[in-house]
């Protein structure tokens, strides 16, 4: 089989639907923070084995750019010149436009020479196949904190007319405090008003300075 034929085989495979290539290890005194992330925008629960991987999945969920995600999707092998090496990327995502996205999650300070070699090989492989490749490093602390708050209100329900009036009120930049006051003038409680604002921020129907600390003075706009 030629290299071109092998590449075409990769393109046809639904890596977003495969079982993880390896199981997540568990042992006493393990330092990593691991678990299962329940996607809000997908009917999926995806494993992660570090806090940073959990942050990546949260951001991916919020961006709503993928239709399916799987962890540890495949093992790639290459000859380094001294030995045959292998690497298992952290995630494969099927994007809404049908393209593939391969992701490695690693804090920048932990990318050593061996990791750089593995990541460069994976990048070249993805380029040949036609997939996007991304290395997810350390994200903004404020963005992660904000998204954790917003997701708690993703399922909040309220009157459609009030939602529409809130979006109209946010046609220009307005602080969270002033938008809550607007709601209270509509005979809506402050808690309901704030919950709706956070839901709309999760759904990205409202915008804000995502990388800034969230407070009552935070400005939002629709």
C-alpha positions in Angstrom: 0.0 0.0 0.0 1.4 3.4 -1.0 1.7 6.4 1.4 -1.1 8.1 -0.5 -3.4 5.1 -0.1 -2.7 5.0 3.7 -3.5 8.7 4.0 -6.8 8.2 2.2 -7.7 5.3 4.5 -7.1 7.7 7.5 -9.4 10.3 5.9 -12.2 7.8 5.6 -12.0 6.6 9.2 -14.4 8.1 11.7 -11.9 8.6 14.5 -14.4 10.7 16.4 -16.4 7.4 17.0 -13.6 5.1 18.0 -12.9 3.9 21.6 -9.8 5.4 23.3 -6.6 3.7 22.0 -5.5 3.2 25.6 -7.3 3.2 28.9 -6.8 6.0 31.4 -4.6 4.7 34.2 -5.5 5.0 37.8 -3.2 4.4 40.8 -2.8 5.5 44.4 -1.2 8.9 44.9 -1.7 9.8 41.2 -1.2 13.6 40.9 -3.3 14.2 37.8 -6.8 15.6 38.1 -9.0 13.3 35.9 -12.6 12.6 35.3 -15.3 12.7 32.6 -16.5 15.9 31.0 -20.3 16.1 30.3 -20.7 18.1 27.1 -23.6 20.6 27.2 -23.7 21.0 23.4 -23.1 17.4 22.5 -24.7 14.1 23.6 -21.3 13.0 24.9 -19.2 12.4 27.9 -15.4 12.5 27.2 -12.6 11.5 29.6 -9.8 13.7 30.6 -6.8 12.9 32.7 -5.6 16.4 33.7 -7.1 19.7 34.8 -5.7 21.2 31.6 -7.5 18.6 29.4 -10.7 19.3 31.3 -10.3 23.0 30.6 -9.8 22.3 26.9 -13.0 20.3 26.8 -14.9 23.1 28.6 -13.7 25.6 26.0 -14.5 23.3 23.1 -18.0 22.8 24.5 -18.5 26.6 24.8 -17.1 27.3 21.3 -19.7 24.8 20.0 -17.4 24.0 17.0 -17.4 20.2 17.2 -20.0 17.5 16.5 -18.1 14.7 18.2 -15.0 14.2 20.3 -13.0 11.2 21.3 -10.0 10.9 23.6 -6.7 9.0 22.8 -7.9 8.3 19.2 -4.9 6.6 17.6 -1.2 5.8 18.0 1.2 7.2 15.3 4.6 5.6 14.7 7.7 7.1 13.1 11.4 6.3 12.7 13.4 9.0 14.6 16.7 7.8 13.0 17.7 6.1 16.3 14.6 4.2 17.1 10.9 3.8 16.2 8.9 6.1 18.3 5.2 6.5 18.8 2.7 9.1 20.1 -1.0 9.0 21.1 -2.6 12.5 20.6 -5.0 13.5 23.4 -8.1 14.2 21.3 -9.7 13.9 17.9 -12.6 16.3 17.2 -15.0 16.3 14.2 -15.7 19.9 13.5 -19.1 21.3 12.4 -17.7 21.8 8.9 -16.7 18.1 8.6 -13.0 18.7 9.0 -10.9 16.8 11.6 -9.0 18.4 14.5 -6.3 16.6 16.4 -5.3 18.1 19.7 -2.4 17.6 22.1 -2.8 19.1 25.5 0.4 20.1 27.3 1.5 23.0 29.5 4.1 25.0 27.6 6.7 24.6 30.3 6.4 20.8 30.0 7.1 20.6 26.2 10.6 19.1 26.1 12.6 17.9 23.1 10.9 14.5 23.0 7.4 16.2 23.1 8.4 18.7 20.4 9.5 15.9 18.1 6.2 14.0 18.7 4.2 17.1 18.1 6.0 18.0 14.9 5.5 14.6 13.5 1.8 14.7 14.4 1.5 18.2 12.8 3.1 16.8 9.6 0.8 13.8 9.6 -2.3 16.0 10.1 -1.2 18.3 7.3 -0.8 15.4 4.9 -4.2 14.0 5.9 -5.9 17.4 5.8 -6.7 17.7 9.5 -6.1 20.7 11.7 -3.6 20.2 14.4 -3.5 22.2 17.7 -1.4 22.2 20.8 -3.5 23.4 23.7 -1.2 25.1 26.3 -2.0 27.0 29.4 -5.2 28.9 29.0 -6.3 32.2 30.5 -7.2 31.7 34.2 -10.0 34.3 33.8 -11.5 32.6 30.7 -11.6 29.2 32.5 -13.2 30.7 35.6 -15.8 32.6 33.6 -16.8 29.6 31.5 -17.2 27.5 34.6 -19.7 30.1 35.9 -21.5 30.5 32.6 -22.0 26.7 32.1 -23.8 26.4 35.4 -26.6 28.5 33.9 -26.7 26.9 30.5 -30.0 25.1 31.1 -31.6 28.1 32.8 -35.1 28.7 31.4 -37.1 31.9 31.4 -39.8 33.8 29.5 -38.9 34.2 25.8 -40.3 37.8 25.8 -38.0 38.8 28.7 -35.0 37.2 26.9 -35.7 39.1 23.8 -36.1 42.4 25.7 -32.8 41.7 27.5 -31.0 41.2 24.2 -32.4 44.5 22.9 -31.3 46.2 26.1 -27.8 44.9 25.5 -27.6 46.2 21.9 -25.0 48.6 23.2 -22.5 47.8 25.9 -24.1 47.7 29.4 -22.8 46.6 32.7 -24.1 43.4 34.4 -25.4 45.6 37.2 -27.4 47.9 34.9 -28.8 44.9 32.9 -30.0 43.3 36.2 -31.6 46.7 37.1 -33.3 46.6 33.7 -34.7 43.2 34.5 -35.9 44.3 37.9 -37.8 47.1 36.3 -39.6 44.4 34.2 -40.6 42.8 37.5 -38.0 40.1 37.2 -35.9 39.2 40.3 -32.2 40.0 40.3 -31.4 36.3 40.5 -33.4 35.5 37.4 -31.9 38.5 35.5 -28.3 37.4 36.4 -29.0 33.8 35.5 -30.3 34.8 32.1 -27.2 37.0 31.4 -24.9 34.1 32.2 -26.9 31.7 30.1 -26.7 34.1 27.1 -22.9 34.5 27.6 -22.6 30.7 27.6 -24.6 30.5 24.4 -22.5 33.4 23.0 -25.7 35.4 22.2 -24.0 38.0 24.3 -20.4 39.0 24.2 -18.0 40.3 26.9 -14.3 40.5 27.6 -13.9 36.8 28.0 -10.3 37.1 29.3 -11.1 39.6 32.1 -12.4 38.9 35.6 -16.1 38.6 35.9 -17.9 41.1 38.2 -21.0 43.2 38.4 -19.2 45.9 36.6 -18.4 43.7 33.6 -19.7 45.1 30.4 -21.8 42.8 28.0 -23.3 43.4 24.7 -25.5 41.5 22.2 
